[in-house]
Amino acid sequence: MTQQPTWRLQGSYFETCNCETACPCIWLQDPSEGDCKLLVAWHIETGFFSRQRLDNLNVALACYAPGNMKDGDWQASLYIDERANAEQADAITQIFSGQQGGHLAILMSFVSEVSGVKKVKIDYREDGNRRMLTIPGIAQAEIEGIRGINGKQSSVSNPPLCVVDSDPSLVAKSKHYQYQDYDKNWQFSDRNGYYSPFTYQP
């Protein structure tokens, strides 16, 4: 019997979509506008897949759900850091497509169509409670965290549906969000965002 590769990823992530803040999809409610146009970005601080190191690489996912996200039928496009070599890109593809189990396998079980997988330049930045992503010619996004009544960041913990299950999601609002690739052309501002650290493993 072939032993499955051991893997683990840790880092930071953020997402933004076309829903009003805070996005109702994580509570299995209908999207604010009837569908969900989601962009997710990850910065892998430390990671490995079997013996292959995945440190300091970025990943992004554009996802479209035509209705309530729990009903599935998502369309997805995966973007991998151009600095990844062939082995690293293959490992990231396997992990983020859900082939290697863990929480990502749950998320990707909702996907019925993959538009494509591309290696691209991905710039992921953090500045205090701001998170920024740039993929030249494809995507630009910036979100800023929302402070609660006590001055600390507002957060959501353990919702029924989430991109990251290892840490509470900090609630944010987009400064801008633009994505154009395949048959999609999205542009929004002042919409929902979440960000947090993440840990993924089988």
N, C-alpha and C positions, 0 to 999 in steps of 0.2 A: 504494500500500500504506500502510495506517495504521500509524504508528509506535507501538509499545507505550510506555506511560508509564514513565519512570524512577522508581524508588523505593528508599528505604533507611530502615531503622529501627534505632535503637540505644537501649538502656536496660537495665532490669533485670527479671527475671522470677522467679516461684516457682511450684511445683506441689505438690500433696499428693493422696494417693489412699488407698484402703483396704488397700493391700498392707503387709506387714511391711517394716521398714527392713532393708536397702535393697531397693527394688522390683525384682523379678526380670524385669519386663516389658522393661526396657531391654536385657536379654540374650536376648530372644526366648523366654523361659521363660514358663510359665503363671503367671497372677496368683496371689498367695498364697491368695485365697479363691475362685478359679475364675473371677471376673469382675473388671473394673477400673472403679472409680468415681473419676474423675479431675477435679480442679479446677485450672485454670491461670490465673495472673494476670500481666499485663505492664504495666509503666510505661514508656511511650515518652518518653525524655528528649529526644531529637532525632529528627526524622523528616520525610520529605516523600514525596509521591506526585505526580509531575509538578511542577506549581507550587504545589501545596497543602501547606502546612506542617501537621505532625501532632505538634508538640512538646507535651510535658507532658499527654498524654492517656493514659487507662488502658483496658485491654481485659481481658476474662475469657472463659474457655471452660469449660463443663462437658461432660464426655465420658464415655460409658458404652460399654464393650466387653464383650460377653457371654462371651468366652473369651480365648484367646491373642490379644494385640493384633495380631500379624502377620497373623492371619486376617481382619482387617477387620470389617465389619458394625458399625462404631461409630455411636452416636447422639451428636449434638453440639448444644449451644446456645451462641450467641455473645452476649456482652454488651459494649456500647460505651458509653464515657463520655458521660453526658448533656450535657457541656459541648461536645461535638463539634457543629459545624454540619452541615448536610445534605451538603455536599461532603466534609467530613472523615469523616463517618459512612460515606458511600459508598466512599471510599478505603479505610478500615479494613475494611469488609466485603469488598471485592474482595481485599485482601491476605490477610486472615486466613481467608478461605474457599479460598485457594489459587489464585484465578483469575489472579494475577499472577506465578506461578512461585516459584522459590526453595524453601527448605526447608519452608515452610508448605504448599506444593503437595504435597510428599511426604506430610506428615502428614495433610492433608485428603483424600488419595486413599484413605485407609482408612475414611472416613466414608460411610455409606450413607443416613443419615437426619439431616436438620437439623430439630430441634424448633422453632427460631425464632431470630430476631435481635432484640434489644431494646436501646434506649437507656435506661440506668439510672445512678443515682448510684453511682460506684465509688470507694471509699477504699482506696488502696494505700499502705502505710507500711513503712519500713525502720528498724530500730533495732539496730545492730551485726550480730549473726548471726541476728537475728529478722526475719521477714517476715510482714506481716499484710494481710488483705483483708476489706473489709466491703462487701456490696451489700445495703442495707436490705431486709428481708423475703425475701431470696433466699439469701444466702451469708455465712458468716463463717468465716475460717480464719486460723490462726497456726501458723507452724513455727519451729523453732529449730535452728541448725546443730549438727552433732556434731563435736567435736574429736578428732583422731587422736592416736596415741601420742606424737607430738612436739609436741603442743599446738596445731598448726595445724589448720585446717578440713579434714576428710576430703573427698576429691573423686573423681569418676569422669570419665575422659577417653575420648572416642571410642567409646562403646558402639554396638551395631548400630541401636538405636532410641532417639531422644531428642527432646525438645521444642526444645532449642537445640543446634545443631551448631557454633557459633562459639567456645564457651568450655567449659571443664570444668564439670561439675555438682557443686556442693557438696552433700554429703549432710546431710539434716536429719530431724527427727522432728516430727510435728504435736503442738501443745499442744491444739488442738481443730480440728474441721473439720465444718461443717454446711452442707448445701445442700438447698433445697426449691424446686422449680419444675417446671412441666409435670407429668409423672407420677413425678418422682423425689423421694425424701425420705431423705437420707443424713445420718448423724451418726457421727463417729469421733473417736478421740484416740489418741495414741501410735502413729501409723502413719507411713508413709513421706513424705518431702518432699525436694525438690531446689530449689536456687536458683542463680542466676548472672547475670552480665551477658549481654546478647544483642546480636547484629547480624544482621539479616535484610536480604536484597537478592535481586534476580532471579538 
